[in-house]
Amino acid sequence: MTVGGITMGRSTFEPGWIWHEHVQPISDTASCQVAHTGYILQGRMVVRMDDGSEDEFGPGDAFYMPVGHDAWIVGDEPCVLIDITGFGQYAKPS
């Protein structure tokens, strides 16, 4: 959905999803080069920045993932989120 020139969307990431295994081959970059701002509806996601710092997000958390990160799902529940700033560029070749 595009609102005011911003493409946003709802995504569901299944348990076992890992950015560097599932998206890196498509993007052909060492880490995700798209910034994401959004809100977690369900499940948990860990984000590791290129500098090694990590954050974990869960239901009710707003997030900002700057350029230069990896991410994966924690636990047995799908992670459902709303991506407000990065959805339009997600999983596209660099």
C-alpha positions in Angstrom: 0.0 0.0 0.0 1.3 3.4 -0.9 0.3 6.4 1.3 1.8 9.9 0.8 4.5 8.4 -1.4 5.6 5.8 1.2 5.1 2.2 0.4 4.3 0.2 3.5 3.1 -3.3 4.2 2.5 -6.1 6.5 4.9 -9.0 6.5 4.9 -12.5 8.1 8.3 -14.2 8.8 8.0 -17.9 9.7 10.1 -19.5 12.4 13.6 -20.3 11.0 13.7 -17.2 8.7 17.1 -15.6 8.6 17.9 -12.6 6.4 21.3 -13.8 5.4 20.0 -17.2 4.2 16.7 -16.1 2.6 17.3 -12.6 1.3 21.0 -12.0 0.9 21.2 -14.2 -2.2 18.6 -11.9 -3.8 20.1 -8.6 -2.6 23.7 -9.7 -3.2 24.8 -7.4 -0.3 26.7 -8.5 2.9 23.9 -7.1 5.0 20.5 -5.5 4.5 21.0 -2.1 2.9 17.4 -0.9 3.5 16.3 1.0 6.6 13.1 -0.3 8.2 10.8 1.5 10.6 7.7 -0.3 11.9 5.7 -2.1 14.5 5.7 -5.7 15.7 2.2 -7.3 15.9 3.2 -10.9 16.8 6.3 -13.0 17.4 9.9 -11.9 18.0 12.8 -10.8 15.7 16.5 -10.2 16.5 18.4 -7.6 14.5 22.2 -7.6 14.5 23.9 -4.5 13.1 27.2 -4.6 11.1 29.0 -3.4 14.3 27.8 -6.4 16.2 25.2 -4.7 18.4 21.8 -6.5 18.7 18.3 -5.7 19.6 15.3 -8.0 20.0 11.8 -6.8 19.2 8.4 -8.4 20.2 4.7 -7.7 20.2 3.9 -4.0 20.8 7.4 -2.8 20.0 8.1 -0.1 17.5 11.4 -0.5 15.7 14.0 1.2 13.6 16.5 -1.0 11.7 19.1 1.3 10.0 21.0 0.2 6.9 23.6 -2.5 7.6 21.8 -5.3 9.5 21.0 -9.0 9.6 17.8 -10.3 11.2 16.2 -13.6 12.2 13.1 -14.9 13.9 13.3 -16.1 17.5 11.0 -18.9 18.8 8.3 -21.0 17.3 5.8 -18.3 16.4 5.7 -16.4 13.1 6.7 -12.7 13.4 4.1 -10.4 11.9 5.1 -6.8 11.5 4.1 -3.6 9.7 7.0 -2.1 7.8 6.5 1.6 7.2 9.7 2.8 5.5 11.5 -0.2 4.0 8.7 -2.4 2.4 9.0 -0.9 -1.1 12.7 -1.9 -1.4 12.6 -5.2 0.6 14.2 -8.3 -1.1 15.2 -6.6 -4.3 18.5 -6.9 -6.1 21.0 -4.2 -5.2 
